[in-house]
């Protein structure tokens, strides 16, 4: 049965992105993020939303680097 979700700011199914970071000691960290997606195709860019309370947020702010993987 098909149902309309109405006009909302959502994408379903939401892709799960695996965000890899590392801290000042070089300890790796991996978190899953559901709020992300493609923001530009030329150049290729991905956006991800991470709240400030997350460990990964501080790692990204300090290192200015992260990796993205797509969960299957």
HUTA-V551747 format. One record per backbone hydrogen bond with DSSP energy under -1.0 kcal/mol. CO is the residue of the C=O (numbers start at 1). NH is the residue of the N-H. If there is no record, write none. Layout:
# HUTA-V551747
[[CO & NH] [CO & NH]]
This chain:
# HUTA-V551747
[[8 & 10] [16 & 71] [17 & 33] [18 & 69] [19 & 31] [20 & 67] [21 & 29] [23 & 26] [27 & 23] [29 & 21] [31 & 19] [33 & 17] [34 & 36] [35 & 49] [37 & 47] [40 & 45] [45 & 39] [45 & 40] [47 & 37] [51 & 54] [54 & 58] [55 & 59] [56 & 60] [57 & 61] [58 & 62] [59 & 63] [60 & 64] [67 & 20] [69 & 18]]
